[in-house]
Amino acid sequence: MKKSHGDKLKPSDDVTQMSRKGAIARSRSIDHQLNEEREKREKEIQLLILGGGGSGKTTFMKQLRLHYGDKFPDEERRLWRPHVFQNVVDAFHRIISNMEVLGEEIKSDEGKASAQELNRLYPKMCYQRLLALENGIHASPKKNRDQLLLDLPSEVIKLQKDPGVKASYATRNRYPLRLSEAEEYFLNDFERICAPSYLPTIKDILFLRKPTVGVQEMCLTINSLNYRVIDVAGQKSQRNKWIHFFEGVTAVIFFVSLSGFNEMLEEDSTMNNLRDSLQTFQEMTHNQYLTKTDVMLFLNKHDLFMEKMKRFRLAETFPEFRGHNTPDDALGFIKDEFYRRAPPGKSLYTHVSCAINVDLMKTIIENVLQILVDINLRRTGLM
């Protein structure tokens, strides 16, 4: 018997109809969420920056901010003053250490007193002590590292005037404990940094050495794509944190210090810097979570590498090198050593860089961004 239009639906019919509507609504909601998640993945690129300490990772992050971020406004640049002063203090500690090793003396009584006071008030900052201070271990409740250096210490200014220190620094190429690029840069511009009105320039910030402790993250939006860039500390004791960021990453940039071919690690004086990078690169590229992840290899500090090749022989620390001691032959050998350690068929994009060079890095970063867009399109099935 057919129902007339005036017949009412039974309660069971109401429940069935509501259930169907609910199922349709849930299905649409799930589809909507999936579409949103897919669109989010298509628009988000996760970039992981890895490499040993001092290889240039943090400088690359600064270049990203300079070209695509807030360009370091004046109010923030003031906050970099203590870190510049710490680089200068570290430089004088290193000069004094080298003078002791070489049997050289501080000439003036005022200079000798200043050296003692510098050691007492601003002890040498090794990486382990920096890590402890950053984590709040053994830190003074009244003064932390940055508060101590709101101004350049007078002890440093007195030491800089000492004839013995001046003579030693003039022949610093003999130093067994080399000064970092940042330390030399700031010492060569000492008078400007001493000025009471000193405000770090963009170039100062790029040169400045401040080891990454833990994880630094930066988010940028470039051409409608969201970039999440992660810089993880590169010292050997910190590398156990790397694996936590491997899964889901779009690409990895691995930084290498080319000039480290004849240097030992700061945190391990028995390990050659470049050999450590080769070993770490091999372990990283063979990790199970990165088997399908593209890797960009940045052979950085090319400017320092070129200078060093004039004074040192690559074969002295890499006897397996059989080429001429020229930058081209040496660079070709180093590239081959990295490619030889990567898994067969691994996608590698190589850039020879100088992370402090603004114009060069602008071009390289543009190239990197295009590669990342192509990788992301391929990963999301749109290419």
PEPE-V141951 format. One record per residue. N is the residue number from 1. RES is the residue in one letter. PSI is psi in degrees with one decimal (* if undefined). OMEGA is omega in whole degrees, 0 to 359 (* if undefined). Layout:
n: [N,N]
res: [RES,RES]
psi: [PSI,PSI]
omega: [OMEGA,OMEGA]
This chain:
n: [1,2,3,4,5,6,7,8,9,10,11,12,13,14,15,16,17,18,19,20,21,22,23,24,25,26,27,28,29,30,31,32,33,34,35,36,37,38,39,40,41,42,43,44,45,46,47,48,49,50,51,52,53,54,55,56,57,58,59,60,61,62,63,64,65,66,67,68,69,70,71,72,73,74,75,76,77,78,79,80,81,82,83,84,85,86,87,88,89,90,91,92,93,94,95,96,97,98,99,100,101,102,103,104,105,106,107,108,109,110,111,112,113,114,115,116,117,118,119,120,121,122,123,124,125,126,127,128,129,130,131,132,133,134,135,136,137,138,139,140,141,142,143,144,145,146,147,148,149,150,151,152,153,154,155,156,157,158,159,160,161,162,163,164,165,166,167,168,169,170,171,172,173,174,175,176,177,178,179,180,181,182,183,184,185,186,187,188,189,190,191,192,193,194,195,196,197,198,199,200,201,202,203,204,205,206,207,208,209,210,211,212,213,214,215,216,217,218,219,220,221,222,223,224,225,226,227,228,229,230,231,232,233,234,235,236,237,238,239,240,241,242,243,244,245,246,247,248,249,250,251,252,253,254,255,256,257,258,259,260,261,262,263,264,265,266,267,268,269,270,271,272,273,274,275,276,277,278,279,280,281,282,283,284,285,286,287,288,289,290,291,292,293,294,295,296,297,298,299,300,301,302,303,304,305,306,307,308,309,310,311,312,313,314,315,316,317,318,319,320,321,322,323,324,325,326,327,328,329,330,331,332,333,334,335,336,337,338,339,340,341,342,343,344,345,346,347,348,349,350,351,352,353,354,355,356,357,358,359,360,361,362,363,364,365,366,367,368,369,370,371,372,373,374,375,376,377,378,379,380,381,382,383]
res: [M,K,K,S,H,G,D,K,L,K,P,S,D,D,V,T,Q,M,S,R,K,G,A,I,A,R,S,R,S,I,D,H,Q,L,N,E,E,R,E,K,R,E,K,E,I,Q,L,L,I,L,G,G,G,G,S,G,K,T,T,F,M,K,Q,L,R,L,H,Y,G,D,K,F,P,D,E,E,R,R,L,W,R,P,H,V,F,Q,N,V,V,D,A,F,H,R,I,I,S,N,M,E,V,L,G,E,E,I,K,S,D,E,G,K,A,S,A,Q,E,L,N,R,L,Y,P,K,M,C,Y,Q,R,L,L,A,L,E,N,G,I,H,A,S,P,K,K,N,R,D,Q,L,L,L,D,L,P,S,E,V,I,K,L,Q,K,D,P,G,V,K,A,S,Y,A,T,R,N,R,Y,P,L,R,L,S,E,A,E,E,Y,F,L,N,D,F,E,R,I,C,A,P,S,Y,L,P,T,I,K,D,I,L,F,L,R,K,P,T,V,G,V,Q,E,M,C,L,T,I,N,S,L,N,Y,R,V,I,D,V,A,G,Q,K,S,Q,R,N,K,W,I,H,F,F,E,G,V,T,A,V,I,F,F,V,S,L,S,G,F,N,E,M,L,E,E,D,S,T,M,N,N,L,R,D,S,L,Q,T,F,Q,E,M,T,H,N,Q,Y,L,T,K,T,D,V,M,L,F,L,N,K,H,D,L,F,M,E,K,M,K,R,F,R,L,A,E,T,F,P,E,F,R,G,H,N,T,P,D,D,A,L,G,F,I,K,D,E,F,Y,R,R,A,P,P,G,K,S,L,Y,T,H,V,S,C,A,I,N,V,D,L,M,K,T,I,I,E,N,V,L,Q,I,L,V,D,I,N,L,R,R,T,G,L,M]
psi: [127.0,147.8,139.9,165.4,-21.6,-10.3,143.7,150.2,142.7,157.4,-38.0,-35.0,-38.7,-45.8,-43.2,-43.7,-41.8,-37.9,-42.0,-42.2,-41.2,-41.2,-41.6,-41.5,-42.3,-41.1,-43.6,-38.2,-42.4,-44.7,-40.8,-43.2,-41.6,-41.4,-41.1,-42.8,-41.0,-44.6,-37.7,-43.0,-38.4,-28.5,-3.5,129.3,124.2,121.4,121.9,125.2,117.6,166.1,168.5,166.6,135.7,13.2,-14.8,7.5,-49.7,-35.1,-37.0,-41.7,-40.0,-39.6,-37.1,-44.3,-38.8,-41.6,-26.0,2.6,-141.1,-0.3,24.9,78.8,158.1,-40.7,-29.0,-34.4,-30.5,-31.5,-13.8,-12.0,-50.3,-34.1,-35.3,-47.3,-36.8,-38.4,-39.8,-44.3,-44.9,-38.0,-43.1,-33.6,-42.3,-38.8,-46.5,-42.2,-42.9,-39.1,-38.2,-42.8,-38.8,-0.8,24.8,155.2,147.4,129.1,-46.3,150.8,-37.3,-38.6,-41.9,-42.1,-38.1,-37.9,-41.6,-42.3,-36.0,-44.4,-33.0,-46.8,-35.0,72.9,154.1,133.0,91.3,167.2,-39.1,-38.8,-37.9,-44.6,-42.0,-42.4,-42.0,-30.7,3.0,15.2,126.1,17.4,143.9,137.1,-19.3,-34.4,125.8,-177.6,-42.8,-37.5,-31.6,-26.3,40.8,-23.8,155.1,125.6,139.2,-28.8,-36.8,-41.5,-39.3,-40.4,-36.4,-25.7,-11.6,131.0,-36.6,-41.7,-42.3,-44.9,-39.5,-45.0,-32.4,-23.6,37.8,-13.8,-17.6,-9.1,127.2,-29.6,98.5,147.2,144.2,163.5,-39.2,-43.1,-44.9,-41.8,-47.9,-34.0,-34.1,-12.0,38.4,-43.9,-40.0,-40.5,-28.0,-18.2,136.3,-30.2,11.4,127.6,120.4,135.0,171.4,-41.2,-40.0,-45.1,-36.9,-37.3,-30.0,135.9,115.0,98.2,136.3,129.2,118.2,-130.3,132.0,134.3,142.2,135.4,130.5,148.8,118.4,120.9,48.6,5.0,140.8,123.2,126.5,109.4,125.7,125.0,117.8,137.8,138.7,-8.6,149.2,-37.1,-14.7,-5.4,-14.5,-14.8,-17.6,-44.1,-25.3,-13.9,3.3,-42.9,130.4,1.3,141.7,-44.9,160.9,134.6,122.3,118.6,139.3,136.5,106.1,-36.4,-4.6,9.4,-23.3,26.4,154.7,155.9,141.9,-36.4,-4.4,96.9,-2.2,-6.1,124.7,137.0,-49.7,-38.1,-36.0,-41.8,-41.2,-44.5,-44.3,-39.8,-43.5,-45.9,-41.5,-46.7,-20.3,0.8,138.1,-28.1,-9.9,17.2,-32.2,11.8,130.3,147.0,132.8,123.3,115.8,108.5,96.4,171.6,42.1,-32.9,-45.2,-36.0,-44.6,-41.8,-42.5,-34.2,-17.7,-22.6,-19.1,157.0,127.9,-34.8,-18.1,-32.2,-16.1,80.2,-21.6,-10.6,122.4,1.3,-176.6,150.9,61.2,154.3,-39.2,-47.0,-42.7,-42.2,-40.9,-41.1,-45.2,-43.2,-48.4,-37.4,-37.8,-45.0,-33.5,-25.9,-8.5,152.4,149.1,134.9,1.9,131.9,116.2,136.2,119.9,135.8,130.1,120.3,166.1,98.5,-18.7,-6.8,108.7,-48.9,-45.1,-45.4,-30.5,-44.9,-44.0,-43.0,-38.5,-41.0,-41.9,-43.3,-39.0,-41.3,-42.1,-38.7,-45.1,-42.3,-44.0,-40.8,-40.4,-41.2,-33.2,5.0,18.4,8.5,*]
omega: [181,177,173,180,182,180,178,177,176,178,181,177,178,182,181,181,178,179,179,179,179,179,179,180,179,180,178,179,178,179,180,179,179,178,178,180,179,179,179,180,180,184,181,178,178,183,181,181,181,179,181,177,178,182,176,183,183,177,175,178,178,179,176,178,183,185,185,181,186,174,176,179,185,184,177,181,176,181,179,181,181,181,174,180,178,176,179,177,178,180,181,172,182,177,180,179,179,179,179,180,183,179,179,185,168,191,188,176,179,178,179,178,180,179,178,181,178,179,182,185,184,183,182,187,174,184,182,180,176,180,179,180,181,180,178,180,180,179,178,179,183,185,172,187,184,180,179,189,175,175,178,184,179,179,179,181,178,180,182,181,183,182,180,178,179,181,180,182,180,179,187,177,179,187,174,177,189,171,177,178,180,181,178,181,183,178,179,178,190,184,179,182,180,184,181,182,186,175,182,176,176,180,177,183,179,181,189,178,176,185,176,175,182,186,174,182,179,178,180,172,183,180,176,176,179,180,173,185,185,177,182,182,187,179,187,182,183,188,176,179,186,188,181,184,185,187,176,181,181,180,177,168,181,183,178,174,179,183,180,184,178,180,175,179,178,183,179,187,178,186,176,185,183,178,176,178,179,181,181,178,180,180,182,184,178,180,185,181,183,183,181,183,177,182,173,181,179,174,192,181,181,180,178,178,179,179,182,182,177,188,184,179,180,183,179,178,176,183,180,177,184,184,175,181,177,179,182,180,182,179,178,178,182,177,181,180,178,181,180,183,179,178,178,178,180,178,180,176,186,176,172,193,170,193,180,181,187,183,180,183,176,179,181,181,176,178,179,181,178,177,180,177,180,178,182,177,179,182,182,175,182,183,*]
